[in-house]
Structure formats: structure tokens, C-alpha cells
Amino acid sequence: MRMRSIGKTGILVSELCLGTGSFGGLGMYKMSGEIQQNEADNIVGTAMDSGINFFDTAEIYSDGLAEEILGKALGAKRKDAIILTKAAPKRPGEASKGGFTYKHVTEVCEASLKRLGTDYIDIFELHIYDPNVPLEETLEAMNDLVCRGKVRSIGCSNFSGWQMMKALSISDANKWERFSALEAKYSLVMREVENELMPLCLDQDVSILVYSPLQGGFLSGKYDRDKPWPSGTRFRSKEAAGPWAVDYEFLYRIIDELKKISEKRGVSVSDVALNYLLQKPAITSLIIGVRRVDQLKANLKASDWDLSAEEVARLDKISRPAGLYPYEDQKAGFIISNA
């Protein structure tokens, strides 16, 4: 499997990253999956044997259980793995505590280290922007974790462009460790990242790590206008899709084009949908979540090959989102004349 670098850190990660949101199955993450230790051991082992060295988790995934399961599954292979985990502003059930204070960030890191059974985290991210604590305090904590050897590199997830640029500017002004990675939602049916975050990441040498690259499974090939709603999948119905819900006619048009390419290429619909993202600038790795080891094996084929420029252009055209000011003007090279 091909490797790509996280920003300018020199940390090399596989183009596909195994997400662990399906590990544990507690609380809101039960919908993602209920993978327990034995099955996780098999999935993680298969991933590493197949060339995946990158694993994504978070303290809030099943209230920390996902981190515990991942740590045990890696075991002695920890030294060969790159682990990314994320801190939340507050823990579930602790409404009065948290916020990205210096104390909270450092305590979250220590707790994650313990659950993962390791003495360092490769990439430590802020899971979401916290408007209630000055970024200076949060970023000082992140920098100190790097200086103390607890963390190798830092990043953020679900930040907007201005939030991310503000953080980078603060880090630069203080000569602190700066974000090397942005974890963002991106797929053929959700391309908004291209408007602001992708140009920002290219300009600032920040890697984009994509989550939900198949939009919760909607781009897996199971969903088709000519087929009944599939059973045994993540969503029982259109109404149950929640934040992954899409314009279904828009989705089916994209699926139609994916099927044409997949049939010609002799690969799956999901292979094409994933490979499309790997052709985009600033993209370093795609975080794939699975419920079974066979799903993992199927997704492995998405790496090590490339769509042609003509195929990418066809998918660009069919999935193009509605124009959004001022980005469409900028893409078109629109200039206001002073004449």
C-alpha cells in the first residue's frame, strides 16, 4: 500500500486508515458497530498484514472503550503503527467539566495514553473547535505535550477555515508546534472541503485526513435506485440516516457514474469512490470504518491504482455542488475591474 507524509512531520501513513468508531458499540456509537476485542484483533491484524499502518480513534468513541480495544489489538505491533486520537472539550456525562483548558487537554492526553497502552501518541487532535477557551491556552498545552514527548504531532478536526488559520497563526507567533493535519468530512456527495479548507491546507502544508469518505456507506454500492433499501446496514431507512442523509436523487446520479467506471475497471463502486478522493490535492489518507473483516478486505483494493484525469473529470461534473459565494468566483478567476 502506498504511503504519504503527514504535513512536514516526516510521519508516513498508509493511504487508507482504519477508523475505530465501530469498536465497542456503546452509547451513540452503537450505530457504527459493536466490535468487541476478538473481532477487533482480527480486523487490526488483517489491516496491518495488508499494509495499513494508520489507526484513527478518539476518547469519545464508546466512552474510551474504542481506544482500549485498539491498544490491546495492536499489542506488540504498536511500534509499527501510527495512532491518531482526538480530545473532546468535555467527557460524556460531565456537562460542568472540560473545555480545552490547559489542564483538560493534558489530562485527556494522559487518559488516552493509558487506555491505548502506549507512552506516546503519534497525532493528537482537537476533535472540534471550542469557543469558550482561548486558543492560546489550548495550543500551549498541545505544544507542551509535544515538548514532553507525549505527542509527536498535533492536528484538528471539524474546524472551519478561519478557526484553523487563527490557530496556525497563534502557533507561528509563539513558535509552538503547529497543526500538521486536519480531519474533515469529505466525499463525492459532500465536497464543501474544496471551497476553503483544501486551499488553506495546500497553502499551509497541512494534510487532510478524510472521514466518512463513503458518506456512511451510501457510496458503497449497496444503495441504488433500482434496488430495495438494503438490510443489515448502518441505516434502517432514509429517515434513520441522520447527519449522513443526502439528496437521494443526487446520490443515485453519482452512483450511476461510479457504476460505469467500476464495470469498465473491474473494481467495486466503493473502490472508485475512494480512489477519486485520493486524486485530490492535500489528501493524505482516507479513514475507513468497517463492521466486518470482509468489508476491510474489499476496501483495500481502493489503493495502489489511479483513476484517469478523464474519469476524475466525469465524477467532478456529476457531483459538483451548487455554487457558493465567493468561492465560485475565485475558481473562475473572476476579477472586479477598477476601470
N, C-alpha and C positions, 0 to 999 in steps of 0.2 A: 504494500500500500504506500502511496506517495505521502511524503511529509512536507509540512510547511512550517515556517517560523512564526512565533508569536511576536509581533512587532519587531523591535530591535533587540529583544532579550536573548536570542540565540536558543530559546527553548523550542525544540522541534516536536510537532504534534502530527498525528495522522489526520488525513483529510476527513475521516469520519471519527466522531467522538461518541462514546456510549453514554447516554443520559441515564440517570438512576431515579427519575421521578416515579418509576413503576416499582421500585424496591420498597417493600414494607406494607404499603396499602393501608395506611392509617389516615383517618380524617378525610379531608378534601382530596387527598392523593389516592384514595381507593379507586377512583375512576380511572386513574392512569395505569393501575395494575396492583397486584398483590403478591409480587415475587418475594419468596422467602429465601433463607440462606442457601439451601441445597441447589435450588434453581439458579440463584444468582451466581453461585460458584461456577456452574456450568456455562452460564452466559458470559461472565467475565473471562473465564478461561478460554472459551471459544473466540472471544474478541481479541485477546492477546495473541493467541495462536494464529489468527488471521491478519495480524499486523496492526491492529488498533492499540495504541499506547495511551490514549487520551480518555479521561473519565470525568464526567460532569455531575456534580451533586450540589446539595445545599442543606443548611441546617434546618430549614423548614420542611424539607421533604420527609413526610411521615414523622414529623417531630424529632428529627435527628436519626431515626432508625435507618434511613437510607445510607447515611454516612457510615454507620456501624456495619451494615451488611457489606457495603463496598470495601471497607477496610479489611474485614475478615476474608472476603473473596479474593482480594489481592494478596494478602499474606506476605510470603517471602518475595513475591514478584513486585512488591511496592517499588523497589529500586528501578524497575524497568517501566514504571507507569508515570504519567503526568496527571496529577489530580487538580481539578478546579472545584472549589466550593465557594458558597456565597453566604454573606451575612445579611440578615434581615434587621430592620430598625427595632423590631420587638418580637419576642417569642410568642407563640400562640398561648392565649390564656393569661398573658401578662400585660394587660392594657395600660397599666400605670407605669410600666418599666420600659427601658430601652431607649430608642433614638440613637443615632450614630454618634454618641459621645465617645470621647477617648476611652473611657472605662468600658463602655459597652462593646466597642469594636474589639478591644484587646481580649475581653472575656469571651466573646463569641469565638474568636480565633482559637483560644486555648481549649475551649469546649470541643470545637471541631477536630482539633489535633487529637484529643483524647478519644473521641468516637471513631476516628479514622485509624487510630493505632499507629500514628506516624509522628515524627518530630519536626516535619516541615510540610507546608502546603505550596504546591508549585504556582498556582494562580489563585489569589484571594480577591473576590469581587464584592462590591456593594450591590445587593440584589435589586434595589430600587432607590430612587432619589429621596432624601429625607429633608424636607424644607424647614424642619424645626431645630436643627443643629447646624451651626456654622460649618461650612465645608472645610474651613481651615483646621478646625479641631478634628474632624473626621480624617482628613488627609494626613495630618501629623501622626495620628495613630497608625494609619496604614504604612506610612514611611518608616516609623519606628519598628513595626513588625518585620519589615524587610531588613532593617539595620541589625536587628536582633537574631536574624537567621530563621525566624519562624515562617516567613513567607519569601518566595523567590521573586514573585511579580504580582502586580495588582491590576484590577480592572473594574468594570462596572456593568450593570445590566439594566435594561429598560430606562436608560437616561435619554432625555431629548438632546438635541444638538447644543442648545445654549447651556444646559446643565453640564454636559460633558466638556465643552470648551472652557467654561468657568473653572472646572476642576483642574484641567490641564494647565491653565494659566496660573492658578494658585500654586500648583506643584512646581512649575517652572520658576516662579518668582521666589520661592523658598528653597530652590534646589533640592526638592524632595523627589522621591520616586513618583513617576507619573503613570497613568493608566497605559497599559500596553494592549488591552483587549476590551472590546465591547461585545456583550452577549445580547443579541437582538432577534426579534421575531421577523422572519423573512421567508417568503415562499412565492410561488408563481401566482397565488391569489392574494398575496399581501406584500406588495413591492414598495411600500412607502419609505423604507430604509434608503432607497436610492435617491430620494429627494435631498436630504440634508446630511444624514449620518454617514452614508458611504463616501461622499466627497470630503467630509470632515476627517474620517479615518484615513483616507488616502493622503490627505494633506499633513496629518499629524503622526503618521506611521503607527497607527493603531489597527490591530487585527479585529475583524468581525467574526464572531462565533455565532453561528445561526442556530436558533432553537425553533422547533415546530416547522422544519423545512418541508414537511408533507402536510402542514396545516391540520395537525391532529389525526392524520390518516386519510383525509379527504383526497389527497393526491396519490394514494397508494394503488389505485386501480380497482379497488373494491366498490367504489361508488360510481355509478354510471346511469345515465338517463334511461337506458334500455334494460336495467336490471332492478329487481326489487331491493329495498333497503336491506343491507347485509345484517345477518345476525351474529352475535358473539363478538362484536366490535366495540370500540370505546364508547360510541354514542348509540343509544337505543332508537333515537329518532332525530329528525331535523331539529325539533324543539329542545332536545337534550344536549345540543352541541355547545351551548353557552358561548364563551369568548372565541371559540373556533368556528362559529357559524359563518356561513358565506352566502353570497348570492349564487344560488344553485345553478341557474342557467349560465352564469358566467363560469362557474366551475366546470359544467359539462362541456362548454365550448373548449376550455383548456384541455380537458380530458380527451376530447376528440382529436386534438392536435398531438397530444402526447401518445395516443394510441397509434397514430400514423407513423410517428418516428420510431416507437418501440417495435412495431411489427417489421419495419424495414431493417432496424438494427439487430433484431433478435434478442432484445432485452426487455425488462419489465417496464411498465408505466412509471413505477416509483423510481427505477434507475434513471430514467430520463429526467424526471422532475428534480431529483437530487443533483444530477450531473449539470443541469442547467445552472444551478446556484454556484457550483464550483467554477464556472466560467466567468463569474462576475468579479470585478476588482475589489480588493481588500478582504475578500472572503478567505479565511484560513481553514476553518473546519465546520462540519455540519453535525449538530448534536442529534442523534437518532435515539428514540425511545422504543423499546420493544417489550412485549409481554412473553415472548417465547423465543427459544434459541433459533428456531427455523426462520423467524422474522429477521433476526440479526443476519443469518447467513444469506438471506435474499437481498438485504440491503448492501452487503459487502461488494456486490457487483457494480455499484454506482461509482466506485473509484477506479483509477488506472486507465481510463479512456476519456475521450473528449468529444462532445458534440461539435459539429462543424459550425462555422460562423453563420452559414445559411440556416441551419436548424435553430440556432440561438435566436436569429432574427425573426424566424417564424413564431417562436414562442414569445418573444418580446412583443410582437404585434398583437397576438391573440390575447395576451394577458395585460396589455398596457392599461394602467389605472387612469381614471379621469384626471385631467389637468388640474394642478393646484398652484395657485399664485404664491410666490413669484417663480417657482421652480421651472414651470414650462417655458416661461420667457427666457430664463437663463440657459436652458438646454437648447433653445432655438437660436441663441446668440443675439437676442433682441437687445438693441441699444437705443436709448432715447436720444434723439438728436438735439443739440443745443442751437441749431440753426433756426 
